């Protein structure tokens, strides 16, 4: 309306100016004529010819001014027509404005009626919810009592079985103790034999030494007798050699005396050794007695501890089953489809105006407010709701804390799908596949860490991985990209399982092995430079992890699939200005993302409508990971740059549609 008033004002000013310009020449011409008449009255008759020419020029001037006046009248008439046309248009606009005001008033009235109807519906639903909660509580208590009775029976059976095992172990321990006692008796008999042998050896040595002494004494007596016989004959010789023979005999006597002292010392040492052996035997006997007593005490303590361990393991297994059930219920309450928003960090200063209030709204979600400034200096504010919003300064580790809860769901046997969505260059690959702290490497670390913890509760797992990409609606095996085999997607709807034919499957035993394979596969992924991004992913990469577990204590088993997906970046053709192969790639990417949106929209319908999984290879591959009892988490990555504002709003609208989806199981 202000714009139309300005146009009317300018037209009026233009008409006034034209009128003034027209009046001024006429006045000048009038003055000129008057002057010429005055001068003509004073000139002589000889100037008649000049007067005739002046009159003709004046008539010509009058004719020109009349023609100009006619043109001005025509222009004024056209301006009046334009003014009338503009007034008519203003009247129509005013009428449309009045109609819109009436429509807005009607909408406000209907909104008030709907609000009242909503409040009544909420009250009725609240009452219905309370009644159903009470009924569920009663049913839950009945089921809990039945489960308690079953658990009590199972515990009694386990206790009986464990008691039989423990009695058998105690019998084995008693047999071992009897064997040890027999070994003790054999050791004692061996020691006694050694003692007797030592005593016999000592006695023999003593006898031998005494025999040697007796022989020597006998020889000495014989020599003395010979000397006595020859004493008379050789008295003189004895007297002559007495001085030489006597020292020799003294030496012999001293030698025999020393030999006797040595034998006595040896006998004393042997006796000391025998006493020491007897003391060792006594000490061994006391130790054997104490060991027997300690063995009995340890056997009773072992029986008690074994029973306590069995009880604690039974409780641990029971608590693990409850934890798995409660964890699944908690994730169901949070929603089978969740959306996190992440704002990419950038050093640029030309940023959009956005705000993330810290308060959580009534729906337990966070608000993202984006302000868009138009050319007429009017601001438009867009409001989006997400389960979690991450600012540019928050690292990948903080994001993974929210994702880690879904890793446990995949270990519990649930199909989980995690994918990053957004325009090209918004940070999806950095979020999902960063070598050190991306969601995929950290998920692998979390899986193996949880598997190690669950070993104590009787669980053992086997992990298998497949890495593929969807490029131009064709499946490529990134672990064997040179293969020319055709890949087909097959579903087992009864088991909610999906397989891809002729795709390389590897057994994953360590997270380091998986990260190495991940790095090799990412290097083979299809990328190219576009007008929007110098290193744009031109395909959807999908890391499929099959997790199969079994519990030897409870005979339970589970099988889940974790799909970690880095979607190709969405981009508009008028922005990317793609040509040739890039154009074909962009069209295939946008088509698959559009099909993903159609599938999610169909999941939100409660009328049992057909879900178009087959419209693209991406949605068909994720059939059992998007619907049913699966869990889905989407990261919407956005750019905070002003030049990407329109694409950012489109991404947020798509993510909001996903976040509003409630799967009808």
NORVEN-V606910 format. One record per residue. N is the residue number from 0. SS is DSSP state (H for helix, E for strand, - for the rest). PHI is phi in radians with two decimals (* if undefined). NEAR is the number of other ideal C-beta (glycine too) atoms within 8 Angstrom. Layout:
BEGIN
((N & SS & PHI & NEAR) (N & SS & PHI & NEAR))
END
This chain:
BEGIN
((0 & - & * & 7) (1 & H & -1.05 & 5) (2 & H & -1.11 & 6) (3 & H & -1.18 & 11) (4 & H & -1.08 & 8) (5 & H & -1.09 & 8) (6 & H & -1.09 & 9) (7 & H & -1.08 & 11) (8 & H & -1.08 & 8) (9 & H & -1.13 & 8) (10 & H & -1.11 & 11) (11 & H & -1.10 & 8) (12 & H & -1.06 & 8) (13 & H & -1.13 & 9) (14 & H & -1.10 & 10) (15 & H & -1.09 & 8) (16 & H & -1.15 & 8) (17 & H & -1.11 & 11) (18 & H & -1.13 & 8) (19 & H & -1.12 & 8) (20 & H & -1.10 & 8) (21 & H & -1.23 & 11) (22 & H & -1.24 & 8) (23 & H & -1.10 & 8) (24 & H & -1.10 & 9) (25 & H & -1.12 & 9) (26 & H & -1.11 & 8) (27 & H & -1.11 & 8) (28 & H & -1.15 & 12) (29 & H & -1.10 & 8) (30 & H & -1.08 & 8) (31 & H & -1.11 & 9) (32 & H & -1.12 & 9) (33 & H & -1.06 & 8) (34 & H & -1.10 & 8) (35 & H & -1.13 & 11) (36 & H & -1.13 & 8) (37 & H & -1.16 & 8) (38 & H & -1.19 & 8) (39 & H & -1.13 & 9) (40 & H & -1.23 & 6) (41 & H & -1.77 & 5) (42 & - & -1.44 & 7) (43 & - & -1.31 & 4) (44 & H & -1.27 & 4) (45 & H & -1.18 & 5) (46 & H & -1.65 & 9) (47 & H & -1.19 & 7) (48 & H & -1.15 & 6) (49 & H & -1.19 & 7) (50 & H & -1.15 & 10) (51 & H & -1.15 & 8) (52 & H & -1.16 & 8) (53 & H & -1.13 & 9) (54 & H & -1.16 & 8) (55 & H & -1.13 & 8) (56 & H & -1.11 & 8) (57 & H & -1.12 & 12) (58 & H & -1.10 & 8) (59 & H & -1.10 & 8) (60 & H & -1.10 & 9) (61 & H & -1.11 & 9) (62 & H & -1.10 & 8) (63 & H & -1.06 & 8) (64 & H & -1.18 & 11) (65 & H & -1.11 & 8) (66 & H & -1.11 & 8) (67 & H & -1.14 & 9) (68 & H & -1.13 & 9) (69 & H & -1.08 & 8) (70 & H & -1.09 & 8) (71 & H & -1.11 & 10) (72 & H & -1.10 & 8) (73 & H & -1.09 & 8) (74 & H & -1.12 & 9) (75 & H & -1.13 & 10) (76 & H & -1.16 & 8) (77 & H & -1.13 & 8) (78 & H & -1.13 & 11) (79 & H & -1.07 & 8) (80 & H & -1.06 & 8) (81 & H & -1.09 & 9) (82 & H & -1.10 & 10) (83 & H & -1.10 & 8) (84 & H & -1.09 & 8) (85 & H & -1.13 & 11) (86 & H & -1.10 & 9) (87 & H & -1.10 & 8) (88 & H & -1.13 & 9) (89 & H & -1.07 & 10) (90 & H & -1.10 & 8) (91 & H & -1.10 & 8) (92 & H & -1.06 & 10) (93 & H & -1.10 & 9) (94 & H & -1.14 & 8) (95 & H & -1.11 & 8) (96 & H & -1.10 & 8) (97 & H & -1.13 & 8) (98 & H & -1.07 & 8) (99 & H & -1.10 & 8) (100 & H & -1.09 & 8) (101 & H & -1.10 & 8) (102 & H & -1.09 & 8) (103 & H & -1.07 & 8) (104 & H & -1.12 & 8) (105 & H & -1.10 & 8) (106 & H & -1.10 & 8) (107 & H & -1.08 & 8) (108 & H & -1.11 & 8) (109 & H & -1.13 & 8) (110 & H & -1.09 & 8) (111 & H & -1.08 & 8) (112 & H & -1.08 & 8) (113 & H & -1.13 & 8) (114 & H & -1.10 & 8) (115 & H & -1.09 & 8) (116 & H & -1.10 & 8) (117 & H & -1.11 & 8) (118 & H & -1.08 & 8) (119 & H & -1.10 & 8) (120 & H & -1.13 & 8) (121 & H & -1.11 & 8) (122 & H & -1.11 & 8) (123 & H & -1.14 & 8) (124 & H & -1.13 & 8) (125 & H & -1.09 & 8) (126 & H & -1.13 & 8) (127 & H & -1.10 & 8) (128 & H & -1.11 & 8) (129 & H & -1.13 & 8) (130 & H & -1.10 & 8) (131 & H & -1.12 & 8) (132 & H & -1.09 & 8) (133 & H & -1.13 & 8) (134 & H & -1.08 & 8) (135 & H & -1.12 & 8) (136 & H & -1.09 & 8) (137 & H & -1.13 & 8) (138 & H & -1.09 & 8) (139 & H & -1.10 & 8) (140 & H & -1.16 & 8) (141 & H & -1.12 & 8) (142 & H & -1.11 & 8) (143 & H & -1.11 & 8) (144 & H & -1.13 & 8) (145 & H & -1.10 & 8) (146 & H & -1.12 & 8) (147 & H & -1.10 & 8) (148 & H & -1.11 & 8) (149 & H & -1.10 & 8) (150 & H & -1.13 & 9) (151 & H & -1.10 & 8) (152 & H & -1.10 & 8) (153 & H & -1.10 & 8) (154 & H & -1.13 & 9) (155 & H & -1.08 & 8) (156 & H & -1.08 & 8) (157 & H & -1.12 & 10) (158 & H & -1.11 & 9) (159 & H & -1.09 & 8) (160 & H & -1.11 & 8) (161 & H & -1.13 & 11) (162 & H & -1.10 & 8) (163 & H & -1.09 & 8) (164 & H & -1.11 & 8) (165 & H & -1.14 & 11) (166 & H & -1.09 & 8) (167 & H & -1.16 & 8) (168 & H & -1.13 & 10) (169 & H & -1.10 & 10) (170 & H & -1.07 & 8) (171 & H & -1.10 & 8) (172 & H & -1.13 & 11) (173 & H & -1.09 & 9) (174 & H & -1.09 & 8) (175 & H & -1.11 & 8) (176 & H & -1.13 & 10) (177 & H & -1.11 & 8) (178 & H & -1.10 & 8) (179 & H & -1.12 & 11) (180 & H & -1.13 & 10) (181 & H & -1.07 & 8) (182 & H & -1.11 & 8) (183 & H & -1.08 & 10) (184 & H & -1.07 & 8) (185 & H & -1.15 & 8) (186 & H & -1.11 & 9) (187 & H & -1.10 & 11) (188 & H & -1.12 & 8) (189 & H & -1.12 & 8) (190 & H & -1.11 & 12) (191 & H & -1.11 & 9) (192 & H & -1.09 & 8) (193 & H & -1.10 & 9) (194 & H & -1.13 & 11) (195 & H & -1.10 & 8) (196 & H & -1.09 & 8) (197 & H & -1.14 & 12) (198 & H & -1.12 & 9) (199 & H & -1.11 & 8) (200 & H & -1.09 & 8) (201 & H & -1.12 & 10) (202 & H & -1.11 & 8) (203 & H & -1.10 & 8) (204 & H & -1.11 & 10) (205 & H & -1.09 & 10) (206 & H & -1.07 & 8) (207 & H & -1.08 & 8) (208 & H & -1.14 & 9) (209 & H & -1.12 & 8) (210 & H & -1.10 & 8) (211 & H & -1.09 & 8) (212 & H & -1.14 & 10) (213 & H & -1.14 & 8) (214 & H & -1.08 & 8) (215 & H & -1.10 & 9) (216 & H & -1.14 & 8) (217 & H & -1.12 & 8) (218 & H & -1.08 & 8) (219 & H & -1.12 & 8) (220 & H & -1.13 & 8) (221 & H & -1.10 & 8) (222 & H & -1.10 & 8) (223 & H & -1.13 & 8) (224 & H & -1.12 & 8) (225 & H & -1.08 & 8) (226 & H & -1.15 & 10) (227 & H & -1.10 & 7) (228 & H & -1.14 & 7) (229 & H & -1.62 & 8) (230 & H & -1.11 & 9) (231 & - & -1.24 & 5) (232 & - & -1.28 & 6) (233 & - & -2.01 & 9) (234 & H & -0.99 & 8) (235 & H & -1.17 & 6) (236 & H & -1.13 & 7) (237 & H & -1.13 & 11) (238 & H & -1.14 & 7) (239 & H & -1.26 & 6) (240 & H & -1.77 & 8) (241 & H & -1.01 & 8) (242 & H & -1.19 & 6) (243 & H & -1.52 & 7) (244 & H & -1.38 & 9) (245 & H & -1.10 & 8) (246 & H & -1.08 & 8) (247 & H & -1.15 & 8) (248 & H & -1.14 & 8) (249 & H & -1.10 & 8) (250 & H & -1.13 & 8) (251 & H & -1.07 & 8) (252 & H & -1.12 & 8) (253 & H & -1.13 & 8) (254 & H & -1.14 & 8) (255 & H & -1.10 & 10) (256 & H & -1.13 & 8) (257 & H & -1.10 & 8) (258 & H & -1.08 & 8) (259 & H & -1.14 & 9) (260 & H & -1.13 & 8) (261 & H & -1.09 & 8) (262 & H & -1.09 & 11) (263 & H & -1.11 & 8) (264 & H & -1.12 & 8) (265 & H & -1.07 & 9) (266 & H & -1.06 & 10) (267 & H & -1.14 & 8) (268 & H & -1.10 & 8) (269 & H & -1.07 & 10) (270 & H & -1.10 & 8) (271 & H & -1.08 & 8) (272 & H & -1.11 & 9) (273 & H & -1.10 & 11) (274 & H & -1.08 & 8) (275 & H & -1.09 & 8) (276 & H & -1.11 & 12) (277 & H & -1.13 & 9) (278 & H & -1.14 & 8) (279 & H & -1.07 & 9) (280 & H & -1.07 & 11) (281 & H & -1.08 & 8) (282 & H & -1.11 & 8) (283 & H & -1.09 & 12) (284 & H & -1.09 & 9) (285 & H & -1.14 & 8) (286 & H & -1.15 & 8) (287 & H & -1.09 & 10) (288 & H & -1.12 & 8) (289 & H & -1.14 & 8) (290 & H & -1.10 & 9) (291 & H & -1.12 & 11) (292 & H & -1.12 & 8) (293 & H & -1.10 & 8) (294 & H & -1.12 & 11) (295 & H & -1.13 & 8) (296 & H & -1.13 & 8) (297 & H & -1.18 & 8) (298 & H & -1.10 & 11) (299 & H & -1.17 & 8) (300 & H & -1.16 & 8) (301 & H & -1.11 & 10) (302 & H & -1.08 & 10) (303 & H & -1.15 & 8) (304 & H & -1.14 & 8) (305 & H & -1.12 & 11) (306 & H & -1.12 & 10) (307 & H & -1.15 & 8) (308 & H & -1.10 & 8) (309 & H & -1.09 & 11) (310 & H & -1.12 & 8) (311 & H & -1.16 & 8) (312 & H & -1.13 & 10) (313 & H & -1.10 & 10) (314 & H & -1.13 & 8) (315 & H & -1.09 & 10) (316 & H & -1.13 & 13) (317 & H & -1.13 & 9) (318 & H & -1.13 & 8) (319 & H & -1.12 & 10) (320 & H & -1.11 & 10) (321 & H & -1.12 & 8) (322 & H & -1.07 & 8) (323 & H & -1.07 & 9) (324 & H & -1.16 & 8) (325 & H & -1.15 & 8) (326 & H & -1.10 & 12) (327 & H & -1.10 & 11) (328 & H & -1.13 & 8) (329 & H & -1.10 & 8) (330 & H & -1.16 & 12) (331 & H & -1.12 & 8) (332 & H & -1.16 & 6) (333 & H & -1.24 & 7) (334 & - & 1.99 & 8) (335 & - & -1.26 & 10) (336 & E & -2.16 & 14) (337 & E & -2.16 & 10) (338 & E & -2.28 & 14) (339 & E & -1.92 & 15) (340 & E & -1.87 & 15) (341 & E & -2.23 & 14) (342 & E & -1.65 & 11) (343 & - & -1.22 & 11) (344 & - & -1.42 & 5) (345 & - & -2.67 & 9) (346 & - & -1.39 & 2) (347 & - & -1.17 & 6) (348 & - & -1.74 & 3) (349 & - & -1.48 & 6) (350 & E & -1.94 & 9) (351 & - & -1.29 & 11) (352 & E & -1.57 & 7) (353 & E & -2.37 & 10) (354 & E & -2.53 & 7) (355 & - & -2.13 & 10) (356 & - & -1.06 & 7) (357 & - & -1.34 & 3) (358 & - & -1.28 & 4) (359 & - & -1.53 & 5) (360 & - & -1.36 & 9) (361 & - & -1.14 & 3) (362 & - & -1.58 & 5) (363 & - & 1.02 & 6) (364 & - & -2.18 & 10) (365 & E & -1.84 & 12) (366 & E & -1.70 & 10) (367 & E & -2.15 & 14) (368 & E & -1.89 & 11) (369 & E & -2.09 & 14) (370 & E & -1.85 & 12) (371 & E & -1.98 & 11) (372 & E & -1.72 & 7) (373 & - & -1.68 & 8) (374 & - & -1.19 & 3) (375 & - & -1.56 & 4) (376 & - & 1.06 & 5) (377 & - & -1.78 & 6) (378 & E & -1.75 & 7) (379 & E & -2.06 & 7) (380 & E & -1.89 & 8) (381 & E & -1.88 & 10) (382 & E & -2.07 & 7) (383 & E & -2.23 & 12) (384 & E & -2.00 & 11) (385 & E & -2.44 & 15) (386 & - & -1.16 & 11) (387 & E & -2.75 & 8) (388 & E & -2.17 & 11) (389 & E & -1.92 & 10) (390 & - & -1.36 & 7) (391 & - & -1.06 & 8) (392 & - & -1.50 & 4) (393 & - & -1.55 & 8) (394 & - & -1.37 & 6) (395 & H & -1.12 & 12) (396 & H & -1.08 & 8) (397 & H & -1.15 & 8) (398 & H & -1.24 & 15) (399 & H & -1.18 & 13) (400 & H & -1.02 & 7) (401 & H & -1.35 & 8) (402 & H & -1.33 & 13) (403 & H & -1.05 & 9) (404 & H & -1.13 & 9) (405 & H & -1.33 & 12) (406 & H & -1.09 & 14) (407 & H & -1.11 & 10) (408 & H & -1.09 & 14) (409 & H & -1.18 & 16) (410 & H & -1.21 & 15) (411 & - & -1.48 & 11) (412 & - & 1.83 & 8) (413 & - & -1.82 & 11) (414 & - & -1.35 & 14) (415 & E & -2.17 & 17) (416 & E & -2.20 & 13) (417 & E & -2.17 & 15) (418 & E & -2.47 & 12) (419 & E & -1.85 & 14) (420 & E & -2.17 & 14) (421 & E & 2.71 & 15) (422 & E & -1.23 & 14) (423 & - & -1.10 & 13) (424 & - & 1.49 & 9) (425 & - & -1.62 & 13) (426 & - & 1.74 & 10) (427 & H & -1.19 & 15) (428 & H & -1.12 & 10) (429 & H & -1.08 & 9) (430 & H & -1.22 & 14) (431 & H & -1.54 & 14) (432 & H & -2.11 & 13) (433 & - & -1.06 & 11) (434 & - & -1.00 & 7) (435 & - & -1.69 & 5) (436 & - & -2.39 & 9) (437 & - & -1.24 & 13) (438 & H & -1.10 & 16) (439 & H & -1.22 & 11) (440 & H & -1.06 & 16) (441 & H & -1.22 & 13) (442 & H & -1.15 & 15) (443 & H & -1.12 & 14) (444 & H & -1.07 & 9) (445 & H & -1.13 & 11) (446 & H & -1.06 & 16) (447 & H & -1.23 & 11) (448 & H & -1.15 & 8) (449 & H & -1.18 & 11) (450 & H & -1.08 & 12) (451 & H & -1.11 & 7) (452 & H & -1.21 & 8) (453 & H & -1.34 & 13) (454 & H & -1.07 & 9) (455 & H & -1.14 & 6) (456 & H & -1.74 & 11) (457 & - & 1.63 & 12) (458 & E & -1.63 & 10) (459 & E & -2.34 & 9) (460 & E & -2.23 & 10) (461 & E & -2.17 & 8) (462 & E & -2.07 & 13) (463 & E & -2.23 & 11) (464 & E & -2.27 & 13) (465 & E & -2.35 & 13) (466 & E & -2.25 & 13) (467 & E & -2.28 & 14) (468 & E & -2.35 & 12) (469 & E & -1.91 & 14) (470 & E & -2.09 & 10) (471 & - & 0.90 & 7) (472 & - & 1.07 & 8) (473 & E & -2.20 & 7) (474 & E & -1.57 & 12) (475 & E & -2.13 & 11) (476 & E & -1.46 & 14) (477 & - & -1.23 & 12) (478 & - & -1.46 & 12) (479 & - & -2.67 & 7) (480 & - & -1.17 & 8) (481 & - & -1.37 & 4) (482 & - & -1.19 & 8) (483 & - & -1.77 & 3) (484 & - & -1.18 & 7) (485 & - & -1.48 & 5) (486 & - & -1.91 & 11) (487 & - & -2.18 & 6) (488 & E & -1.67 & 11) (489 & E & -2.20 & 8) (490 & E & -2.09 & 8) (491 & E & -1.93 & 9) (492 & - & -1.16 & 6) (493 & - & -1.22 & 4) (494 & - & -1.77 & 5) (495 & - & 0.99 & 10) (496 & E & -2.11 & 9) (497 & E & -2.24 & 13) (498 & E & -2.32 & 7) (499 & E & -2.17 & 13) (500 & - & -1.25 & 9) (501 & - & 1.03 & 8) (502 & - & -1.87 & 11) (503 & - & -1.18 & 8) (504 & - & -2.06 & 7) (505 & E & -2.06 & 9) (506 & E & -1.50 & 7) (507 & E & -1.73 & 12) (508 & - & -1.96 & 5) (509 & - & -2.45 & 7) (510 & H & -1.16 & 10) (511 & H & -1.11 & 6) (512 & H & -1.08 & 9) (513 & H & -1.12 & 12) (514 & H & -1.14 & 11) (515 & H & -1.12 & 8) (516 & H & -1.14 & 13) (517 & H & -1.08 & 14) (518 & H & -1.10 & 9) (519 & H & -1.12 & 9) (520 & H & -1.21 & 13) (521 & H & -1.11 & 9) (522 & H & -1.18 & 6) (523 & - & -1.63 & 7) (524 & - & -1.29 & 11) (525 & - & -1.32 & 10) (526 & E & -2.35 & 7) (527 & E & -2.83 & 9) (528 & - & -1.61 & 6) (529 & - & -2.23 & 13) (530 & - & -1.17 & 6) (531 & - & -1.60 & 11) (532 & - & -2.67 & 10) (533 & - & -1.27 & 5) (534 & - & -2.39 & 5) (535 & E & -1.65 & 15) (536 & E & -1.32 & 13) (537 & - & -1.82 & 11) (538 & - & -2.59 & 12) (539 & E & -1.64 & 12) (540 & E & -1.64 & 15) (541 & E & -2.30 & 12) (542 & E & -1.75 & 13) (543 & E & -1.76 & 11) (544 & E & -2.01 & 16) (545 & E & -1.64 & 11) (546 & E & -2.05 & 14) (547 & E & -2.17 & 10) (548 & E & -2.29 & 14) (549 & E & -2.55 & 9) (550 & E & -2.06 & 13) (551 & - & -1.33 & 6) (552 & - & -1.49 & 8) (553 & - & -1.91 & 7) (554 & - & 1.06 & 6) (555 & - & -1.45 & 7) (556 & E & -2.57 & 8) (557 & E & -2.63 & 10) (558 & E & -2.62 & 10) (559 & E & -2.29 & 14) (560 & E & -2.25 & 15) (561 & E & -1.98 & 13) (562 & E & -1.80 & 15) (563 & E & -1.92 & 13) (564 & E & -2.15 & 14) (565 & E & -1.94 & 12) (566 & - & -1.23 & 11) (567 & - & -1.18 & 12) (568 & - & -1.28 & 15) (569 & E & -1.38 & 13) (570 & - & -2.75 & 17) (571 & - & -1.52 & 6) (572 & H & -1.12 & 10) (573 & H & -1.26 & 5) (574 & H & -1.56 & 9) (575 & H & -1.38 & 13) (576 & - & 0.86 & 7) (577 & - & -1.31 & 12) (578 & - & -2.43 & 5) (579 & - & 1.10 & 6) (580 & H & -1.11 & 6) (581 & H & -1.11 & 12) (582 & H & -1.12 & 10) (583 & H & -1.10 & 9) (584 & H & -1.11 & 14) (585 & H & -1.09 & 13) (586 & H & -1.10 & 9) (587 & H & -1.15 & 11) (588 & H & -1.12 & 14) (589 & H & -1.11 & 10) (590 & H & -1.16 & 10) (591 & H & -1.14 & 16) (592 & H & -1.18 & 13) (593 & H & -1.13 & 8) (594 & H & -1.13 & 13) (595 & H & -1.07 & 11) (596 & H & -1.13 & 11) (597 & H & -1.12 & 10) (598 & H & -1.12 & 14) (599 & H & -1.14 & 13) (600 & H & -1.09 & 10) (601 & H & -1.18 & 11) (602 & H & -1.11 & 13) (603 & H & -1.39 & 10) (604 & - & -1.35 & 9) (605 & - & -1.81 & 5) (606 & - & -1.71 & 4) (607 & - & 1.25 & 5) (608 & - & -1.18 & 6) (609 & - & -1.14 & 4) (610 & - & -1.77 & 8) (611 & - & -1.40 & 10) (612 & H & -1.13 & 8) (613 & H & -1.33 & 6) (614 & H & -1.20 & 9) (615 & - & -2.62 & 11) (616 & H & -1.14 & 11) (617 & H & -1.12 & 11) (618 & H & -1.21 & 16) (619 & H & -1.19 & 11) (620 & H & -1.16 & 12) (621 & - & -1.70 & 12) (622 & H & -0.97 & 11) (623 & H & -1.56 & 14) (624 & H & -1.96 & 12) (625 & H & -1.92 & 12) (626 & - & -1.88 & 8) (627 & - & 1.20 & 8) (628 & - & -1.65 & 7) (629 & - & -1.35 & 14) (630 & E & -2.13 & 11) (631 & E & -2.22 & 12) (632 & E & -2.25 & 14) (633 & E & -2.02 & 14) (634 & E & -1.67 & 18) (635 & E & -1.71 & 15) (636 & E & -1.66 & 14) (637 & E & -2.20 & 15) (638 & - & -1.68 & 13) (639 & - & -1.50 & 12) (640 & E & -1.33 & 11) (641 & H & -1.13 & 7) (642 & H & -1.19 & 5) (643 & H & -1.77 & 12) (644 & H & -1.06 & 11) (645 & H & -1.11 & 6) (646 & H & -1.17 & 13) (647 & H & -1.10 & 14) (648 & H & -1.14 & 11) (649 & H & -1.09 & 9) (650 & H & -1.09 & 16) (651 & H & -1.19 & 15) (652 & H & -1.15 & 9) (653 & H & -1.09 & 12) (654 & H & -1.13 & 15) (655 & H & -1.15 & 12) (656 & H & -1.09 & 11) (657 & H & -1.14 & 12) (658 & H & -1.19 & 13) (659 & - & -1.47 & 7) (660 & - & -1.35 & 11) (661 & - & -2.09 & 8) (662 & - & -1.22 & 10) (663 & - & -1.59 & 7) (664 & - & -1.27 & 4))
END
